[in-house]
Amino acid sequence: MVSFWLDRRSADAAFAAACAALGCGPDERHEEARGTAFWWTTDQPAWPHGVIVFWQHGRDWRCLPLDRDENPIHDGTERLPWTAELPSDEAAQRVAELLGKGPRLA
C-alpha cells in the first residue's frame, strides 16, 4: 500500500513539474481517495473562474469548471478523451492546450 502512494505521489509530482515547465503549473494539488485533483484558478482567460483537472489513477481524466467562488461545478464534469497512462510530459501538453482552448461545454 505504501508503494502505491509513493508511486502516485511521484507521478503527480512529475505531472505538476511538466506543467510548470510549460508555464502552466497548477495552483493547487489535492490528493483524493481515487485520484488527484489539480486546480488552475488564476490567469486562465479561457476559463473565467478556473478549472480542475482530476486524474483518477489508472482510470481516466476529468475536467470540472469552477464557479466565481472557485467551487467545482459538478454537473459540468467532462470526461477527457485521454488514456489514463499518459506520460507526464504528454499529459502536461494536453492540459496546456485545454487551458488555452477553454471549456467545450455548452
C-alpha positions in Angstrom: 0.0 0.0 0.0 2.8 2.4 0.8 4.4 1.8 -2.5 1.2 2.7 -4.3 1.0 6.1 -2.6 4.7 6.8 -3.2 4.3 5.9 -6.9 1.2 8.0 -7.1 2.9 11.0 -5.5 5.9 10.6 -7.8 3.6 10.5 -10.8 1.6 13.6 -9.5 4.9 15.5 -8.9 6.2 14.6 -12.4 3.0 15.8 -14.0 2.9 19.1 -12.0 6.6 19.7 -12.8 5.9 19.0 -16.6 3.0 21.5 -16.5 5.3 24.1 -14.7 7.9 23.6 -17.4 5.3 24.6 -20.0 4.4 27.7 -18.0 1.1 26.3 -16.7 1.7 24.8 -13.4 -1.3 24.1 -11.3 -2.2 26.5 -8.4 -3.1 23.7 -6.1 -3.0 19.9 -5.9 -5.3 17.8 -3.7 -4.9 14.0 -3.2 -8.3 12.3 -3.0 -9.3 8.7 -2.5 -9.2 7.6 -6.1 -7.0 10.2 -7.7 -5.6 13.7 -7.6 -7.3 17.0 -8.4 -5.1 19.7 -9.9 -6.6 23.2 -9.7 -5.9 26.1 -12.0 -7.6 29.2 -10.6 -5.7 32.2 -11.8 -4.5 33.7 -15.1 -6.6 31.4 -17.3 -8.6 33.7 -19.6 -10.3 30.8 -21.4 -11.7 29.6 -18.1 -13.3 32.6 -16.4 -13.2 31.2 -12.9 -10.7 28.4 -13.2 -10.8 24.7 -13.8 -9.9 21.4 -12.1 -8.3 18.5 -14.0 -8.9 15.4 -12.0 -6.8 12.3 -12.6 -8.3 9.1 -11.4 -5.2 7.0 -11.2 -5.4 4.0 -13.6 -8.8 5.0 -14.9 -9.4 8.3 -16.6 -9.0 12.1 -16.7 -11.9 14.5 -16.0 -12.3 18.3 -16.2 -14.5 20.4 -13.9 -15.1 24.1 -14.4 -15.1 26.3 -11.3 -17.7 28.9 -10.5 -16.9 32.5 -9.5 -16.2 31.4 -5.9 -13.8 28.8 -7.2 -16.1 25.9 -6.3 -16.4 23.0 -8.7 -19.4 22.8 -10.9 -20.1 19.1 -10.6 -22.8 18.9 -13.3 -20.3 20.4 -15.7 -17.9 17.5 -15.3 -16.5 16.3 -18.6 -14.5 13.1 -19.1 -11.4 13.9 -21.2 -10.6 11.6 -24.1 -7.1 10.8 -22.8 -5.7 7.4 -21.8 -5.1 7.1 -18.1 -1.4 6.1 -18.6 -0.3 9.2 -20.4 3.4 10.1 -19.8 3.7 13.2 -17.7 5.1 15.4 -20.5 2.3 14.4 -22.9 -0.4 14.9 -20.2 1.1 18.4 -19.4 1.0 19.3 -23.1 -2.7 18.3 -23.3 -3.5 20.3 -20.2 -1.8 23.4 -21.7 -3.9 23.0 -24.8 -7.1 22.6 -22.6 -6.3 25.7 -20.6 -5.8 27.7 -23.8 -9.0 26.5 -25.5 -11.4 26.8 -22.6 -14.5 24.7 -22.0 -16.1 22.6 -24.6 -19.3 22.6 -22.5 -22.4 24.3 -23.6 
